[in-house]
Structure formats: structure tokens, C-alpha cells
Amino acid sequence: MRVFLSHSSNQKSFVKEVRDEFPSWISSWLDDDNLLAGEDLTRSLEKAILTECNFLIVFVSNDAAHSEWVRREVDWAKQRQDELSRIFVLPVLMNCEIDRLDELGLKDKKAIIMSDELSAKEVAQQLVHHISAHCAQLLPTYTSTTAQDRQRLKTYLLAAYVALLVAAAAGGNKVMNLGFPLIWFPAAGVTVIPFAFTFLITDSVNELFGQKEAQRFVIAGFMSLLLATGFMYLFAHIPIPKTGGFFPVPFNNPTEFYIAYKSILSPPVRIFVAGLIAYLVGQFCNIWIFDWIRDRTTFEQRGRRNVIATLVSQVIDTLIFVFGAFYKVEFLDFGGYSMRDIARILTGQFLVKAVVALGFSYPAFLRITKKFSERAQLTPPIG
């Protein structure tokens, strides 16, 4: 449990006395303790209130009511309160008129009234009482049923993530023409479709369950790609039955059938390796960019971080995969496409990814995170 202590500089000594009386299960965010020389004040304070603390305690005084920093902190706290749909701001009125609450935008809010008779220890005890009461009201929301819902959501997302990656592994090196002319006819590998949808899942997991959980999904996906491709190679290279054997062959020519079967299930090593590298780099870039933007935006701006992280990381993913899988290397016997064809594929790949990101992933991401945000983010609401 962490609380942000908002106050004017004149009350700092008293605020520190109150902080020292808190029990061990309550930690505090205080500028003297948490800010280092050279740090950006606005960014650090906003981040602490919007993402790192469970409550903001504002010590309201005549000086605090006219303090620009206290006003900013209360405004950020009210924004966070709206996001959580619960009490987030706890006012302490320090020997001043109740009108000071109005000046900070806290009209009609119940406050702890600080009188001359109350010591720092007694104020701390009252704050602990109110914090405990608010947490107790929140606990029924997070029952075992909710925990099961969260686990079920992660299970479904992981199942969909692995299924998309296995489908991509089975897609091989087939290239589709998108069927409309620009400067040239753009084309794209069919595997771009399932890979594009994986970024929706990664961002959803990152938003709801955190960066580490998203990284676990990427590692699990990497293992599923290795296993799926390994078994496909095994299936393709198991010796074929003799003609006229007990098991029927779908075609009149069994050799033709098994050549086709092998070509589908055995993608070229070059494409497989390029796909793995592009997958790892693209997914981890997406997680890092998403997390970097989240530190600088609010929950209501989550769609912005989804779109930016997805598009930027998919540019990186596309460049690595297309050049690694399809570019013709003249002095190596790898085969491949000319630079003109590579340009067609790059254009087509990114067009498909942009359509998926903006037309489907963005609205789906907003819907999923809005529906499950309060269930999944246990730590911000309670501590």
C-alpha cells in the first residue's frame, strides 16, 4: 500500500511526523524521499500519482490552497479517481477554513479535521483507519470469482496467441497479391495476417497484467513456434508408405501428394529463421515502446500507446522479416526476390498490418481493456 503526501512546504515537518507514524504496511511517496537531483518534477509527480500510488493524502492549509504544485497534484489525483471509480483523495484540513477545500476542487468532500489538540500520531491513526475502511469496501469486488475471471481471460488470450503463431508457422512462404495498383502492385506474405493480430494480444496483456506477463507470452509463443515447426518438419520427413499399401493416398500419384505435403509443412530454413528473429525483435520492441508511452499517458489515452507501439514495432518486424526471408543475395545460393519485388512485399506487408492495427486491433484493444481493467489491475486499486 502506497500513499502520496501532497502538502505545501510550510507543512513539511508535520507531514514527515505523520509519515513516521504509519504502520509498516503503508509506504509513502514524499518529494524529499523519492525525487533525485535533476529529475523532471512534473513528470515524476504525475507518474507517481497516476501509476504508483493507491491514495493521495492532501494536507489542506491556507498555503496549500494557493500552491500551484498542490493544485496540480490534486487535479492528477481527481483524474486517477475517475479512472478507478473509487475514493482516491483523502483530505486533511489543517487549522483553516473549510472553504479551502473548495479552492482545491474538493467541495463537499469529507475531511479529517486537524485541530491543535491532535498530534501527528493521532492524525496518522485516523488516516490508517480511513484507508483500511476504503480497502475493506473494495475487497468484495475482488472475490475468488473475479480471480477465476482474470485467470480465464489470460488462458483465452494465451490460447489465441499460440494458435495465431502456429497458423503463421504453417503459412510458409506463400505470397498474396493484394489486387489493387499503386505505383506497383503490392504483395504480402500470408503469414502477415496472424502475426499482425498477435500485437493486439501482447498489448492487451501488457495493459491489463503488466510488462512481465506480456514478456512471458512472447517466450511461450517462441516455444510454440519451435515446437510446431519441429513437428511439421518431422511429419514431412517421415518415410511415405509404398504404393498399393493398406492406407489410401488421396491422389492417384502418391509421390505428387507427398511432395506437396512436404512443401507445405517444411518452410525454407531461411524463412523460418527470419520469422523467428522478426517475431522476437518486433514483440519485445512493442512491449518496450508500449511501456515507455504508458509511463507518459493516462489510462484514457491507452489507445494512443496501442496504435503507436503496434505500428512502430511492426515496421521493425516487417523490415527484418522481408529482407531476411525474401531478399535475393547474389553471392549466396539462397534464391529470393529482386529489390523491386521486395519493395512490393514491404508495401503490402505494412498495408495489411496497418489495416489490422487501425481497423480491428485498436477498437478491440479499447473494448477488452475497458471491460477487464478494474478486474485485472488489482495492485493500483487496493495495494
Steps between C-alpha positions, in 0.01 A plus 500: 500500500647835395367851566604829344543786750398830343579811705645850497860549605395664828337174616791273403628438853153404625437281194825313568387442860173351373690283252724365776190383692364287215511121551743295293234391248454862384784658307499864397605707201661824615704731278795516740523120508415405142634775273863507389692808391442576134170314467209660317260610776181505294557161339612332824208630707243421231634147455501436875138609541361337186684168509691437824273595791174363638383817678592870511489671837481877460579716803275801440617829648487867405835464324405173332182651356713754311782263407526429127663161565231389746232600247671297228534199728132515597398530133702189410353320799143586393583367153624177656189486719279517191699220335468271803137598578576505873629732772862596435540843668502521881502864626640610835380851596777672699378787717334690216155579366309223325475730196860405424367164384288681239806684369670166433196355327407280797164656580269289718776244563524365853835590653692407813485818710839585648472696825765623740426208730581234239857374481670358190453153644123551539469638146691197371268267692192664347650474151580131552142444616352665190742326262414163655128575472530591130698183431240293684229644274701400194570144606157355406574604141802274489353166596613154396260527207685806375831320538360218289383752238848649483662160464244399239570816301874433501439140396283605204749766393790254519306237306419753227859625495648152455237408239587809295871418513444136400283617209780735398754218518282291269458787253843447349626726224177557308469858373163656419435783256280762663328566169516877463762717328694779662834579337530125476286211614569444871529146629526344844581166657192324630661462842474876551133460593534280812822674606326839484230383741758385758583864577143556617541222755845616613376856559187379681706280734749784556221745586304266726765279661827687457821492302639180653186305415517624139862384483394156624250483214777576250725228643209251498428596139864448407490149648175423318656610169799274556285201597245547221765541231703211639205263484408620151851421380472158667166426333633610162808278514347178631538242218194462276314166473543282197251531215208263538546466872222473753460876549336688212675798338280797400655538155557254222866584522615459863837660426327818381290511815793460737712754315218752544459395866873545563515839329213629717623370835869572442551874452850596385747533785572856395134603538471318832809667650402844368152453645635406844737798514233743375250358750729541802630845407156630397318371807757619752522841327121520520503424874776753569342780291155433651643511854701816429191682369283369788731676748416827323128457434184424694267201485259698283783549249575127481384484136780739407769274642342197333505658152847656527666193652334266250581699186860583595584145610336354191714720274804349674352149480418541129845626400675214681271229365470611137870561444596191698250267333468627142789724393720344233864473605702481180811330636305243704280227361193608698272598217260782574345809347640812336498837673191603303312192621627561853353852482166351395505256789605768753216724384247219509614362836473835670168585333347180635646562848378861503148392400495236774645741759268793429190319381484214748770499768442858617123469571542145634780614733285784637208265558702225669692735729190697596310185590775334701712790630347516848506122537856458382675791668483381857810685613401860410157497667585315823876479542 
